[in-house]
Amino acid sequence: MKSTRGSFFGLCGALVCLTMLVTSCGNDDGVGANAASSTPTSVAEPTTTTVPATTTTIKIYASTAFDQTDVLLAERVKSAGLSGGMVRIGRADGSLIHEKSIGSVNGATPLSVASSTKWLTAATFMTFVDQGAIGLDDNIAKWLPEFANDSPPVTARQLLSHTSGVRDNSCQSGGMSLNACVKAIASSARQFPAGSKFSYGNSDFLVVGRLVEVLGGSDFATIVSQRITGPLQMNATTWPGAPVMANTAFGVRVTVDDYGKFLQMILNRGMANGARILSVDAIDALVSNQVSAYDTTKDFSVGITKIPRYGLGSWPDVVNEFGATVVVSGNGGMGLYPWVDFATKTWGIIGVQDERGAQLAVPASQKVEVEARNAVSR
């Protein structure tokens, strides 16, 4: 559904090459109760070696650990008639556990990633929450007066969790500016009163993008570069249509290299390159289920993902018995499947561009993602 590579230990024998996965001893298996052609890396019973000088455990995987992941990736690419695809799995320090590239897709290949855009947009917005410029439960009419007549008022949290009631509008494709597009969205009748239902859509995140522009005093592409992609050194990430219309719902083009840097930051609770990008509270809000009060099961998006939970721009794929998010993803309708697994302290991406539609693209990538996560855990 990539980052700066850290150092790793290699141990090569006559028959296999083993790669050591360094993980911390702590067992942090959830966030927010409320809230590879590579050297593959797992055996069913991984060997662990404790290093006495530190509190670090070294987990050694056999070279066959990700064979099934690679088989499923190859099947996924072939069955969809794609020119290529890849899987990459990394650690909190940026070093890689496994990588496999097929055909024309590698870590530097620009991909249109559809709704995987939403996670980046939500993270950019949360930088303003961190600085106290806006609250998640504030009435957005303070910054976007075109929403002043909404009763009940529309809040930022509702937009980010698809519970605002705003109706989808294709204005992002009509040559309008983001400002004009959001005015058109605001003037349309609501699907339902704000806060009364979950309905996945794109207009919510176009409005969030415009909020970012107003809060930041510039166009969205400039602001996301200043606050997220620049600090993370996501130098190949582009927003076609910017600065007039950066499609903040599903329009970013990004590489696996770049998106991995974002995932590493999420896994590290907002830290990257020695700097804090987002607060721990912001990360917690992004990845925690925000829609537990709603029946999401009949929504078309949940029918595709089979995930009845939604955070802020992301999907909590797996939660523990306390409701804390263990695995979170930002899957998109063209098959990109980026995820973070807080239990195994890993992140990963299935990198494809599949234009057959979300109903086919998302489940096909999800199948590979699940096997990849299981391979790490075995």
N, C-alpha and C positions, 0 to 999 in steps of 0.2 A: 503495500500500500503504500568518504563523504565528509567527510570532515577531515580535519588535519589528522594524519595517521600518527598514532603513538607507537612507541617501540614495543616489540613482542619477542618472546623467546621462541626459538625454533629448535626442534630436535629431530634430526633426520636419520632414519635407519635404512637398512638395505631394502626393506619392502614397503615401508610406510613413512610418511613425513607427518609428525605430530606437531600441532600448534597449541601452545599453552594459552588458555584463557584466564586472564587475571581478573578476579572479582573480589570485592571486599567481603569480610567475614560477616558483617551485619546482615540481618534478614529483613530488608525493607521491602515488603511484598505488596504494598498498596499505597495509593495516594488519595487522601481526602475521604474520610468516612462519610462525611456529608459531602459532607463535602467538606559462483560463484564460479571464468576459468580461473580457479584459484587453488590453493591448498585447502581442501575442505577440512573442517575441524570437527565427532562425538561417539562414544560407545555407550551401550545401554547402561553400563555401570562405570561412569567416568572415574578415573583415578584422581585422587586429590592429594596434594602434598602441601603441608603447612610449613611456611617459612618462619622459623622462630624469631628472627630479627625484626619482623614486622607483624602486623595483624592482617596478613594477606594470605589467601588460599589460591593455589594454582590448580586449575582444573584442566586436565589433559584429555583431548579428544582424538579418537582414531580418524584416519583419513577418509573413512567410508561414512562418516556421520551424516553428511549432507547429500549422499548419493540420491536418495529418494526425492529430496528437494530439487535437485538438478534435473531429474527425470521429469518431474511434474512441470518444471519451468519449460523444458523443451516441448512437452506435450501442449502446454498452454500457448506457446508461440506458434507451433505448427497448426493446431486446431483453429486458431483465429486468423491464420494466414498473415501473421505479422512479419516484419522484416527483421525483428530481433527483440530481445528482452534481457533483463538481468535481475539477479538477486544479490543483495549485499546485506551483511549483518555485522554490526560493530559493537564496540564496548563504550563505556562512559569516557574513556580516555581517547577515543577516536580510532584506536587500532582495530583491525578487522579480524573477525572470526572466520568469515567465509564470503567468497564472492564468485559468481559465475556469470559470464556474459555470453550471449548467443547472438550471432548475426551482427546487425549494424548498430546495436545499442550497447553503449558502454557508459562509464561514469560521467563522461563529458558530453553526452548526447542531449541536446535540448528536447524536452518533452512537454507537450500540452497536457496538463494534469487535471483539468476540469475542477471538481470540487475539492481537491487537495489544496486549492487556493484558499479555501475558507479558514484553515488552521493558521496560515500566515497572516491573513487579515485580522483574525481574532487576536493573535499575539501582538500585532501592531497596536490595536485598540487598547489592549491591556497595559501597554506602556503608559498611556495617559491615566488609566486608573491608578497605576503605581505612583504617579506623581501628584495625585489628588486633583487632577483637572476635571474629572468626571467620575461618577459612581455607577456601578452596574445597575442599580435600581433607580437612577435618576430619570426623570421625564426628559426625553430627547428634544422636546419642543423648545427647551431653553437654548439649544444650539441650532435646531432646525425648526423654525417657526411654522413651516408648512404643516407640521403635525400638531399644531396648537389646539385644533378642534377635536382631537381624539379623546374619547371618554369611554372607558378608563384610558389613562395616558399610556403611550408606548414607552417602554424602558429599553435601555441598552441590553440588559440581560435577555429580555424577550426576543430582541432581534438576533442576538448571538445564539439563541437556543431554539429558534424557529417557532416561537410562541407569540409573536407580535400581532398576527392577524393580517399583516400587509399582503397584498395580492401580487403574485408574480407578474412581471411586466417585461416585455422583450426590448425595452428602450435601450439596453446596453448594446444592441446590435443595429440601432437606427442612426448612428452618427451623432447622437446627442453627447453633450458633456455629462460627466457624472452628476454634476449639480442639476442640470435640466432633467436628467433621468430620474433622480430622486424626487424632484418636484412632481413628475408625472406619477410616480408610485404613490406619493402622498395624496394626490388628488383622486386616486382610484378608490372604489368602495372596498371596505375591509372584508376579509373572508369570515371573520368572527371577532368578537371583542378581544382586545389585547389581554393575554394571560389566561385565556380560557381553553386553549387547545394547542396541540403540537401539529404543525404542518410544514414539512420540509420544503424549502424553496430557495430561490436565488435573490429575490428582491431584498430580503432581510439583510444580506451581506453587502448589497450595493448601498443600502442606507448606512450601514456601519462604515463602509469606505468613505462615504461623504462626511460622516461625523468625524472621521480621522482628519479629513482635509480641513474642516472648520476648526477643529481643536489644534491642528498643527500649523495652520496658516499657509499651506502650500498644497501642491497636488499630491495624490496618494503615493505615486511611485517614488517621489522624492522623500516623502516621510518614511516609508517602509525601508528605504535604503539607509536613511539616517539612523533608524531605531532598531532594525532587525537584520536585514540582509547585509548591510555594510559592516556592522560590528561582527557578524558571523562569517564575513568574507565569502558570502554567496555571490561571487562576482559574475557568474553567468546567468543569474536570474533576471528575467525581463518581463515587462508588462506591455504587451502590444496594445496600441491605442493611446498609451500615456504620452503626454500629460493630460490630454483632454478627457479620455475615458480609459482609465485602468479598470478592467473588469475585476472587481474585488470579490466576486462570487465564484468565478470559474475561469479566469482568463490568464493566469500566470503561466509562463514557460520557465521550466526549471530543470536542472540536471540532477541525476542521482547523487553526484558529488556534493552539490549544493544542499539538496534537501536533507542529506545525511547530517550536515552541520546543524541544521535546525533541530533535527531529532535528538542529536547529542546534547544540545542545549536543554531540551525538554527533560531528557533523562537526568541531567545534572542539576535539575531544579532551578533553571534560570541562569546558570553560570556558563560562560564560554570565554576562552582565551584570557582567563584571569579576570574577567569583568562580569558584573551582574547585568544581564540583559532584561530579565524579568524577576520579580520577587517570587518567593516560594508560594505566597498566597495567590499570586497570579497564575502560577503553574497549576496549583490545586484547583482553582476555578476553571481553568481551561479543560482539564482532563476529567473532572468529576461530573457525574450524572446530574444534569440540571432539570430533567423532565420526569422525575419519579412520580409527580402528582398527576400525570396525564396518561391516558391510554394511547400508546403510540403504535400498537400492533397493527392497526388498519392502514397506517400511512404507507404510501407506495415505496418510500425510501427504506423503511424497515422491512418491507417485503423483499427488497433486493439484498440488503446487508444482513438480515436476520439478527440485527442488533437492536433491541428495544430501548436503548439508552442513547442520550446525546448530551455532550458537554457544551463547550463554547467553541464551535468550529471543528469539533472532533467527536469521535465515537468511542465511548468506553466499551471496548470489545468484551473484556472480562473484568468482573468485580468479585471481591471476596465476600465472605458471609456478613461482613459489617457494611457492605456497600462501597468500600474503598476500591478505586480503580487499580487493577493489576496490569492490564494491557489496554492501551489506547491507540486508536488509529485515525488517520485523516484520509481515508480512501476516497478516490475520485472516479467519476463516471467513465473515464478513459482507461481505467485499470491500474493506475498507479496505486500502490498499497503501502504507505509508510506507517510504521508502528513503533511504539516504545513499550518494552516489557520491564516493568519496575521490579518484578520478582527475580528475573535472571540478570537484571541490570544490563540489558542489551537493547539495541534499536535495529531496525531493518527496513528494507524497501524492496518491493517487487516493482521493477521499473519497466513499464511497457506503455505504448500508446495505441490503444485499441479503440477504434471508432465505430464499433458495431452497436454501441449503446450500453448504458449502465447495466441493464438487465442481464447482459451476457458478460460484460467486461469485469464487473466487480466480483461476482461469485467465482469467476475463473481465476482471478488473481488471489482471492481470499483462500482458495484451496491450497495454493502454493505457500501463502503466508502462514497458514496454520501448520503445515508440515515443517516449515522452516523453524517456527517457534518451538514445536515439539522436539525437533532435532537438537536445539540448544538445551532443552530441559532434560533430555534423556541422559 
